[in-house]
Each structure stands twice: as structure tokens, then as C-alpha cells.
Amino acid sequence: MDIVNEKIKPLGLFLGLILMIIGVVFIAIPNQIVGFIAMIIGAALLVIGIVRVLIVLINWKALNNQPFLLIIGLAILGTGIYMLINTQATITLIGIVLGVFAILMALDRFFTAFKRKEEIKIMPSILFGVIHLAFGVGLIYASMSMFSLVIVLYGIYFLVAGLMIVLSLLFYKDF
């Protein structure tokens, strides 16, 4: 058993150190990480759009609604190009979509509390609704700042997770 642990130990140390480095990078430059993620989303949409357009053009005669399918592919392609050129718009769009979702969740909690006030304790529903509403407004109002905060939180987690792996391997020997 110790032989296996000794063979895996360097890999575990490497993983722990990599997580710690990623954590420090996420904490140090959250805005650039958010921009990088936005670029990945834009590039993915670009590739998906190109593939969809090619599939429609190659299979033109076999498909129904060819113009509609081509327009969808071109729209995805155009969205990908726009997101690559303007990453701030991507971040804002993601923030707005998540913000709207959070506000809808808040409304659901408020309506649930109102409709079922005789059946359930409504304070948890109201509290959760307020939390959803706060995040929704925050995401819509300042999507870049909120995403940067999330990236910093991920960074803290990666840093702590890497540190725990390294400590487990070196001192506690329970990895």
C-alpha cells in the first residue's frame, strides 16, 4: 500500500501545486479570467456557427427549411464573432441572463410565500426571494464586478484545495 502511495505522491503534490497556482492567478487577475472565459464562449459559438452553416450547405437538398436553418447558423456565427470582438458585451450578456433568472427565482419565492401563507412558514421563502433578488439586481447592475467576485471565490477555493492536498501528502499522509 505504501508503495502505491509513494508512486502517487508526486502526482498529488503536482496537482496540489497546480491548484494553488490557479487559485493565485484567479485571485490576482479576476477580470482577465472573466475575459478569457468570455472569449472561450465566443470561440465556441463561432465554431458551432461555422459547423451549422457547413452542415446546411452540404445537405441543402436533403433538409427542410434550409433558409431558416442557414439563418440560425449565421446568427450563431455572427454572435460568436461579436463576442470575440467585444468580450465586455459577452460578460454583460451573461450577467443579464443570470440576473433575469435570479429575479424570476425571487418572484417564484415571493409568489409561493403569498399563495401558501396558510400552509407553510413563509419567512424562508421570503428570505430566499430577497437573496435571489439581491443577486439578480447585482448581476444585472454590475455583471463584470459580480463575475470578478465569483472568480476570486473560485481562486480562494483552488488555493485552499491545493494547500490541503499538499498538506495531506506531506504531513497527514491521508491523501
FENUR-V697692 format. One record per residue. RES is the residue in three letters. SS is DSSP state (h for helix, s for strand, l for the rest). OMEGA is omega in whole degrees, 0 to 359 (* if undefined). NEAR is the number of other ideal C-beta (glycine too) atoms within 10 Angstrom. Layout:
res;ss;omega;near
RES;SS;OMEGA;NEAR
RES;SS;OMEGA;NEAR
//
This chain:
res;ss;omega;near
MET;l;180;5
ASP;h;178;8
ILE;h;179;7
VAL;h;180;8
ASN;h;180;12
GLU;h;178;9
LYS;h;183;9
ILE;h;184;13
LYS;h;179;15
PRO;h;178;10
LEU;h;178;10
GLY;h;177;16
LEU;h;178;16
PHE;h;179;12
LEU;h;179;17
GLY;h;179;21
LEU;h;178;14
ILE;h;178;13
LEU;h;179;20
MET;h;179;19
ILE;h;178;13
ILE;h;179;18
GLY;h;179;21
VAL;h;179;15
VAL;h;180;16
PHE;h;180;23
ILE;h;186;17
ALA;h;185;11
ILE;l;183;16
PRO;h;181;21
ASN;h;179;13
GLN;h;177;13
ILE;h;177;21
VAL;h;177;25
GLY;h;178;17
PHE;h;178;13
ILE;h;178;16
ALA;h;178;23
MET;h;178;14
ILE;h;178;13
ILE;h;178;19
GLY;h;179;21
ALA;h;179;14
ALA;h;178;13
LEU;h;177;21
LEU;h;180;19
VAL;h;179;13
ILE;h;179;15
GLY;h;179;20
ILE;h;181;15
VAL;h;180;13
ARG;h;179;18
VAL;h;179;18
LEU;h;179;11
ILE;h;179;14
VAL;h;182;20
LEU;h;181;13
ILE;h;183;10
ASN;l;187;11
TRP;h;185;11
LYS;h;184;6
ALA;h;185;7
LEU;l;170;14
ASN;l;177;6
ASN;l;183;10
GLN;h;181;14
PRO;h;180;8
PHE;h;179;11
LEU;h;178;18
LEU;h;179;17
ILE;h;178;13
ILE;h;179;15
GLY;h;179;20
LEU;h;178;15
ALA;h;177;13
ILE;h;178;20
LEU;h;180;19
GLY;h;178;13
THR;h;178;18
GLY;h;179;21
ILE;h;180;15
TYR;h;181;15
MET;h;177;24
LEU;h;181;17
ILE;h;185;10
ASN;l;182;14
THR;h;178;17
GLN;h;178;13
ALA;h;178;13
THR;h;180;25
ILE;h;179;22
THR;h;180;18
LEU;h;178;17
ILE;h;179;19
GLY;h;180;22
ILE;h;180;15
VAL;h;178;13
LEU;h;178;17
GLY;h;178;20
VAL;h;177;13
PHE;h;180;14
ALA;h;179;20
ILE;h;176;18
LEU;h;176;12
MET;h;177;17
ALA;h;179;21
LEU;h;177;14
ASP;h;180;14
ARG;h;180;21
PHE;h;179;18
PHE;h;177;12
THR;h;179;17
ALA;h;181;19
PHE;h;185;11
LYS;h;186;12
ARG;l;185;12
LYS;l;179;12
GLU;l;186;6
GLU;l;188;7
ILE;l;170;12
LYS;l;187;10
ILE;l;183;18
MET;h;177;9
PRO;h;179;12
SER;h;179;20
ILE;h;179;17
LEU;h;179;12
PHE;h;177;17
GLY;h;178;21
VAL;h;179;13
ILE;h;178;14
HIS;h;181;20
LEU;h;180;17
ALA;h;178;12
PHE;h;180;18
GLY;h;179;22
VAL;h;179;14
GLY;h;180;16
LEU;h;179;24
ILE;h;185;18
TYR;h;186;12
ALA;l;186;15
SER;h;181;22
MET;h;180;16
SER;h;181;15
MET;h;179;20
PHE;h;177;23
SER;h;177;19
LEU;h;179;13
VAL;h;179;15
ILE;h;178;21
VAL;h;178;17
LEU;h;174;13
TYR;h;180;16
GLY;h;178;20
ILE;h;179;14
TYR;h;180;14
PHE;h;179;20
LEU;h;180;19
VAL;h;180;13
ALA;h;178;16
GLY;h;179;21
LEU;h;179;15
MET;h;178;15
ILE;h;181;20
VAL;h;179;19
LEU;h;178;13
SER;h;181;14
LEU;h;187;20
LEU;h;189;13
PHE;h;187;8
TYR;h;177;9
LYS;l;179;10
ASP;l;181;7
PHE;l;*;17
//
